[in-house]
């Protein structure tokens, strides 16, 4: 089973792919518009961001909440064996096509690894281990195979297991649990709410007031926490919580987090 640390970005061993491959438009998250496949003007020749220490101050908040799950270094150092797209322009098109596929696979590996670590996942641990092995082998395929991979289909198979892991974990929480999967909770007043064991997969919690809310054992897979006020909220043992979700929210030292995650510096 891969360590979660290997499924996090290692910019020192990446060729700045997240600064080149994705497109973004001038908005509250980005100060400029950039087409896909074009290097951000802030990307230096050494593949480092020239304004990394002031991204938020200069209008690039979107960059601070992006997570490649380690896809950048894997594509750069494993799939393309350390061949920089700048020095080998002929590889650029294929490398750029492979990167989003690899990111999706690495994200699935992250969730699967967390699911397998849950004590309640014992009944499906063998299935999770098999899916982890299958997904890991996909990440090691050749560029030609990777760029044609049907990630959507594979994600469907993985999600079935993740949902089962979620059900097993949340079943340990006594009482009736809230089901707000995919719910529009933008700006919702949820201060002090008991959301323990709730199903919040894909919920829109943008700008929601979650101060002091109890989200232990809540499934927050893909929940949009941008600008949500989570000061004093309890996310200990929250299921499938990502650092990028915390980075997008507004918390403080009283926000309780799982040991594997940290309080963002800008809080």
C-alpha positions as CSV (number, residue, x, y, z in Angstrom):
1,X,0.0,0.0,0.0
2,X,1.5,3.4,-1.0
3,X,2.3,5.9,1.7
4,X,0.1,9.0,1.6
5,X,3.3,11.1,1.6
6,X,4.2,9.6,-1.9
7,X,0.8,10.8,-3.1
8,X,1.5,14.5,-2.4
9,X,3.3,16.9,-4.7
10,X,7.1,17.0,-4.8
11,X,7.8,20.1,-6.9
12,X,11.5,19.6,-6.7
13,X,11.2,16.6,-9.0
14,X,8.5,18.0,-11.4
15,X,8.9,20.0,-14.5
16,X,6.3,22.6,-13.5
17,X,3.4,20.6,-15.2
18,X,0.7,22.2,-13.0
19,X,1.9,25.6,-14.3
20,X,1.6,24.6,-17.9
21,X,-1.0,21.9,-18.6
22,X,-4.2,23.3,-17.0
23,X,-6.1,26.3,-18.4
24,X,-7.5,29.0,-16.2
25,X,-9.4,32.2,-16.7
26,X,-9.1,35.6,-15.0
27,X,-11.3,35.4,-11.9
28,X,-11.3,35.6,-8.2
29,X,-8.9,32.6,-8.3
30,X,-6.6,33.7,-11.0
31,X,-5.2,37.1,-11.9
32,X,-4.8,36.3,-15.6
33,X,-6.2,34.0,-18.3
34,X,-3.9,31.2,-19.5
35,X,-4.8,28.6,-22.2
36,X,-4.0,24.9,-21.7
37,X,-0.6,23.8,-22.6
38,X,1.0,27.2,-22.3
39,X,3.4,28.0,-19.5
40,X,2.3,30.5,-16.9
41,X,4.4,33.7,-17.2
42,X,5.4,33.2,-13.5
43,X,7.0,29.8,-14.3
44,X,10.8,30.2,-14.2
45,X,13.3,28.2,-16.3
46,X,14.1,26.0,-13.3
47,X,10.4,24.9,-13.2
48,X,9.8,26.9,-10.0
49,X,7.1,29.5,-9.5
50,X,8.5,33.1,-9.4
51,X,5.8,34.3,-7.0
52,X,5.3,31.2,-4.9
53,X,5.6,33.1,-1.6
54,X,3.0,35.7,-2.7
55,X,0.5,33.8,-4.8
56,X,-2.5,34.9,-2.6
57,X,-1.4,38.5,-2.5
58,X,-1.1,38.7,-6.3
59,X,-4.4,37.1,-7.2
60,X,-3.4,33.4,-7.7
61,X,-5.4,31.8,-4.9
62,X,-6.4,29.0,-7.3
63,X,-2.7,27.9,-7.4
64,X,-2.5,27.6,-3.7
65,X,-5.4,25.0,-3.5
66,X,-4.3,22.8,-6.4
67,X,-3.1,19.3,-5.6
68,X,-1.6,17.0,-8.2
69,X,-1.4,14.1,-5.7
70,X,2.2,13.4,-6.8
71,X,1.3,13.1,-10.5
72,X,3.8,15.8,-11.4
73,X,6.9,14.0,-10.2
74,X,5.6,10.7,-11.4
75,X,5.1,11.8,-14.9
76,X,8.3,13.8,-14.9
77,X,10.6,11.2,-13.3
78,X,8.9,7.8,-14.0
79,X,6.7,8.0,-17.1
80,X,9.2,10.2,-19.0
81,X,12.4,9.1,-17.1
82,X,13.5,12.6,-16.2
83,X,13.2,14.0,-19.7
84,X,12.3,17.7,-19.4
85,X,9.7,18.9,-22.0
86,X,11.7,22.1,-22.4
87,X,14.8,20.3,-23.5
88,X,12.9,17.7,-25.5
89,X,10.0,19.6,-27.1
90,X,8.9,16.6,-29.0
91,X,7.7,15.0,-25.7
92,X,5.7,18.0,-24.6
93,X,2.4,17.2,-26.3
94,X,2.3,13.6,-25.0
95,X,3.5,14.6,-21.5
96,X,0.8,17.3,-21.3
97,X,-1.8,14.8,-22.3
98,X,-0.6,12.2,-19.8
99,X,-0.5,14.5,-16.8
100,X,-4.3,14.9,-16.2
101,X,-4.7,11.2,-16.5
102,X,-2.0,10.5,-14.0
103,X,-3.4,13.1,-11.6
104,X,-6.8,11.3,-11.7
105,X,-5.1,8.0,-11.0
106,X,-3.0,9.4,-8.2
107,X,-6.1,11.0,-6.6
108,X,-7.9,7.6,-6.7
109,X,-4.8,6.0,-5.1
110,X,-4.9,8.6,-2.3
111,X,-8.6,7.8,-1.5
112,X,-8.1,4.1,-1.8
113,X,-5.1,4.2,0.5
114,X,-7.0,6.1,3.1
115,X,-10.0,3.7,2.8
116,X,-7.7,0.7,3.3
117,X,-6.3,2.3,6.5
118,X,-9.7,2.6,8.2
119,X,-10.2,0.0,10.9
120,X,-13.8,-0.4,9.8
121,X,-12.7,-1.5,6.3
122,X,-11.7,-5.0,7.3
123,X,-14.6,-6.7,5.4
124,X,-13.4,-5.1,2.1
125,X,-9.6,-4.7,2.8
126,X,-8.7,-7.4,0.2
127,X,-10.8,-5.7,-2.4
128,X,-9.2,-2.4,-1.6
129,X,-5.7,-3.9,-1.8
130,X,-6.5,-5.4,-5.2
131,X,-7.8,-2.1,-6.5
132,X,-4.8,-0.2,-5.2
133,X,-2.5,-2.7,-7.0
134,X,-4.5,-2.4,-10.2
135,X,-4.5,1.4,-10.1
136,X,-0.8,1.6,-9.2
137,X,0.0,-0.7,-12.2
138,X,-2.0,1.7,-14.4
139,X,0.2,4.6,-13.4
140,X,3.3,2.7,-14.5
141,X,2.0,2.2,-18.1
142,X,3.6,3.7,-21.1
143,X,2.7,7.3,-22.2
144,X,0.8,5.9,-25.2
145,X,-1.3,3.6,-23.0
146,X,-1.9,6.3,-20.3
147,X,-3.2,9.0,-22.7
148,X,-5.9,6.6,-24.0
149,X,-6.9,5.3,-20.6
150,X,-10.6,5.4,-19.8
151,X,-10.2,6.9,-16.3
152,X,-13.9,7.6,-16.0
153,X,-14.7,3.9,-16.2
154,X,-12.0,3.1,-13.6
155,X,-13.2,5.9,-11.3
156,X,-16.7,4.3,-11.3
157,X,-15.3,1.0,-10.1
158,X,-13.2,2.7,-7.4
159,X,-16.1,4.9,-6.2
160,X,-18.1,1.8,-5.5
161,X,-15.4,0.6,-3.1
162,X,-15.0,4.0,-1.5
163,X,-18.7,4.3,-0.9
164,X,-18.7,0.9,0.8
165,X,-15.8,2.0,3.0
166,X,-17.7,5.1,3.8
167,X,-20.8,3.2,4.7
168,X,-18.8,0.9,7.0
169,X,-17.1,3.8,8.8
170,X,-20.2,5.9,9.2
171,X,-22.2,2.9,10.5
172,X,-20.2,3.0,13.6
173,X,-21.7,6.4,14.4
174,X,-24.8,6.0,16.6
175,X,-28.1,7.5,15.5
176,X,-29.5,8.8,12.2
177,X,-26.9,10.4,9.9
178,X,-27.7,13.3,7.6
179,X,-27.5,12.5,3.8
180,X,-26.6,15.7,2.0
181,X,-24.7,14.2,-0.9
182,X,-24.3,16.8,-3.7
183,X,-26.5,19.3,-1.8
184,X,-26.5,23.0,-2.4
185,X,-25.3,24.3,0.9
186,X,-23.7,27.5,-0.4
187,X,-23.7,30.0,2.4
188,X,-25.6,27.7,4.7
189,X,-25.9,28.5,8.4
190,X,-24.5,25.4,10.0
191,X,-22.8,26.8,13.1
192,X,-22.5,24.2,15.8
193,X,-24.3,21.6,13.7
194,X,-24.0,17.9,14.4
195,X,-22.8,16.5,11.1
196,X,-21.1,13.5,12.6
197,X,-21.2,10.6,10.2
198,X,-23.0,12.7,7.6
199,X,-22.7,12.0,3.9
200,X,-21.5,15.2,2.3
201,X,-19.9,13.8,-0.8
202,X,-19.8,16.5,-3.5
203,X,-21.8,19.0,-1.4
204,X,-21.4,22.7,-2.2
205,X,-20.4,24.3,1.1
206,X,-19.0,27.5,-0.4
207,X,-19.0,30.2,2.1
208,X,-21.0,28.1,4.6
209,X,-20.8,28.8,8.3
210,X,-19.4,25.7,9.9
211,X,-18.0,27.2,13.0
212,X,-17.9,24.7,15.8
213,X,-19.6,22.0,13.7
214,X,-18.9,18.3,14.4
215,X,-17.8,16.6,11.2
216,X,-16.2,13.5,12.7
217,X,-16.7,10.5,10.5
218,X,-18.4,12.7,8.0
219,X,-17.7,11.7,4.3
220,X,-16.5,14.9,2.7
221,X,-15.2,13.5,-0.6
222,X,-15.2,16.3,-3.1
223,X,-17.1,18.7,-0.9
224,X,-16.4,22.3,-1.9
225,X,-15.2,24.2,1.1
226,X,-14.1,27.3,-0.6
227,X,-14.4,30.2,1.8
228,X,-16.3,28.1,4.3
229,X,-15.8,29.3,7.9
230,X,-14.5,26.2,9.7
231,X,-13.1,27.9,12.8
232,X,-13.5,25.6,15.8
233,X,-15.0,22.8,13.6
234,X,-14.0,19.2,14.4
235,X,-12.7,17.3,11.4
236,X,-10.9,14.6,13.3
237,X,-11.6,11.3,11.6
238,X,-13.5,13.0,8.8
239,X,-13.5,10.7,5.8
240,X,-11.5,11.5,2.7
241,X,-10.7,15.1,3.7
242,X,-7.9,16.6,1.6
243,X,-5.4,19.3,2.4
244,X,-6.5,21.3,-0.6
245,X,-10.0,21.5,0.9
246,X,-8.6,22.9,4.0
247,X,-6.4,25.3,2.0
248,X,-9.6,26.7,0.4
249,X,-11.5,27.2,3.6
250,X,-11.2,29.7,6.5
251,X,-10.1,28.2,9.7
252,X,-7.9,28.9,12.7
253,X,-5.9,27.2,15.5
254,X,-9.1,25.9,17.1
255,X,-10.1,23.9,14.0
256,X,-9.5,20.2,14.8
257,X,-7.9,18.2,12.0
258,X,-6.7,14.6,11.4
259,X,-3.1,14.0,12.3
260,X,-2.2,13.5,8.6
261,X,-3.3,17.1,7.7
262,X,-2.1,20.5,8.8
263,X,-3.4,24.0,9.5
264,X,-2.7,26.1,6.4
265,X,-0.1,28.9,6.9
266,X,-2.6,31.6,5.8
267,X,-5.1,30.8,8.6
